[in-house]
Amino acid sequence: MEIKVLGPGCPKCKQTEQNVTDAIAETGTDATVEKVTDVMEIAGYGVFGTPSVIIDGEVKSVGKIPTKDEIKAWLKK
């Protein structure tokens, strides 16, 4: 599973990345996490709000910090 956290590095982006990392650890999911900070690359995903979370190419969250429980639900699908 490939997870991308999109954001310039703001506190909300860092919290989102931490929640993703924690959810992966707590569920034992085999996943890689990539932090994308380049504005042009973020725009290439078609999202206009950060932080954003993309799992296996599917946009799951835009413009808010997803909870660990939300992320865990995405990891199970």
C-alpha positions as a Markdown table, in Angstrom:
| # | Residue | x | y | z |
|---|---|---|---|---|
| 1 | Met | 0.0 | 0.0 | 0.0 |
| 2 | Glu | 1.3 | 3.4 | -0.9 |
| 3 | Ile | 0.2 | 6.4 | 1.1 |
| 4 | Lys | 1.1 | 10.0 | 0.3 |
| 5 | Val | 0.6 | 12.9 | 2.7 |
| 6 | Leu | 0.5 | 16.2 | 0.7 |
| 7 | Gly | 1.3 | 19.5 | 2.3 |
| 8 | Pro | 4.0 | 22.1 | 2.6 |
| 9 | Gly | 5.1 | 21.2 | 6.1 |
| 10 | Cys | 2.7 | 23.2 | 8.3 |
| 11 | Pro | 1.7 | 21.9 | 11.8 |
| 12 | Lys | -1.6 | 20.4 | 10.4 |
| 13 | Cys | 0.4 | 18.5 | 7.7 |
| 14 | Lys | 2.8 | 17.2 | 10.3 |
| 15 | Gln | -0.1 | 16.0 | 12.5 |
| 16 | Thr | -1.7 | 14.3 | 9.6 |
| 17 | Glu | 1.6 | 12.5 | 8.8 |
| 18 | Gln | 1.9 | 11.4 | 12.4 |
| 19 | Asn | -1.7 | 10.1 | 12.5 |
| 20 | Val | -1.0 | 8.1 | 9.3 |
| 21 | Thr | 2.2 | 6.7 | 10.7 |
| 22 | Asp | 0.5 | 5.8 | 14.0 |
| 23 | Ala | -2.5 | 4.2 | 12.3 |
| 24 | Ile | -0.1 | 2.0 | 10.2 |
| 25 | Ala | 1.8 | 0.9 | 13.3 |
| 26 | Glu | -1.4 | 0.2 | 15.2 |
| 27 | Thr | -2.9 | -1.9 | 12.4 |
| 28 | Gly | 0.3 | -3.6 | 11.3 |
| 29 | Thr | -0.5 | -2.6 | 7.7 |
| 30 | Asp | 2.3 | -3.0 | 5.2 |
| 31 | Ala | 2.5 | 0.5 | 3.7 |
| 32 | Thr | 5.0 | 3.1 | 2.7 |
| 33 | Val | 4.4 | 6.8 | 3.5 |
| 34 | Glu | 5.7 | 9.5 | 1.3 |
| 35 | Lys | 5.6 | 13.2 | 2.3 |
| 36 | Val | 5.0 | 15.4 | -0.8 |
| 37 | Thr | 5.8 | 19.1 | -0.1 |
| 38 | Asp | 6.3 | 20.4 | -3.7 |
| 39 | Val | 3.4 | 22.7 | -4.5 |
| 40 | Met | 3.4 | 21.8 | -8.2 |
| 41 | Glu | 3.4 | 18.1 | -7.5 |
| 42 | Ile | 0.6 | 18.6 | -5.0 |
| 43 | Ala | -1.4 | 20.5 | -7.6 |
| 44 | Gly | -0.8 | 17.6 | -10.0 |
| 45 | Tyr | -3.0 | 15.4 | -7.8 |
| 46 | Gly | -5.9 | 17.8 | -8.3 |
| 47 | Val | -6.2 | 18.8 | -4.7 |
| 48 | Phe | -6.4 | 22.4 | -3.7 |
| 49 | Gly | -6.3 | 22.1 | 0.1 |
| 50 | Thr | -3.8 | 20.7 | 2.5 |
| 51 | Pro | -3.2 | 18.5 | 4.3 |
| 52 | Ser | -4.3 | 15.8 | 1.9 |
| 53 | Val | -4.0 | 12.0 | 2.1 |
| 54 | Ile | -3.9 | 9.8 | -0.9 |
| 55 | Ile | -3.9 | 6.0 | -0.6 |
| 56 | Asp | -3.0 | 3.9 | -3.6 |
| 57 | Gly | -3.8 | 6.8 | -5.9 |
| 58 | Glu | -7.2 | 7.6 | -4.4 |
| 59 | Val | -7.8 | 10.9 | -2.6 |
| 60 | Lys | -9.1 | 10.1 | 0.8 |
| 61 | Ser | -8.9 | 13.5 | 2.6 |
| 62 | Val | -8.4 | 17.2 | 1.6 |
| 63 | Gly | -8.0 | 20.2 | 3.8 |
| 64 | Lys | -8.4 | 18.6 | 7.3 |
| 65 | Ile | -6.6 | 16.4 | 9.7 |
| 66 | Pro | -8.1 | 12.9 | 9.5 |
| 67 | Thr | -8.3 | 11.0 | 12.8 |
| 68 | Lys | -6.4 | 7.8 | 13.4 |
| 69 | Asp | -9.7 | 5.9 | 13.3 |
| 70 | Glu | -10.6 | 7.4 | 9.9 |
| 71 | Ile | -7.2 | 6.4 | 8.6 |
| 72 | Lys | -7.5 | 2.9 | 10.1 |
| 73 | Ala | -10.8 | 2.4 | 8.2 |
| 74 | Trp | -9.2 | 3.4 | 5.0 |
| 75 | Leu | -6.3 | 0.9 | 5.6 |
| 76 | Lys | -8.8 | -2.0 | 5.9 |
| 77 | Lys | -10.4 | -1.4 | 2.5 |
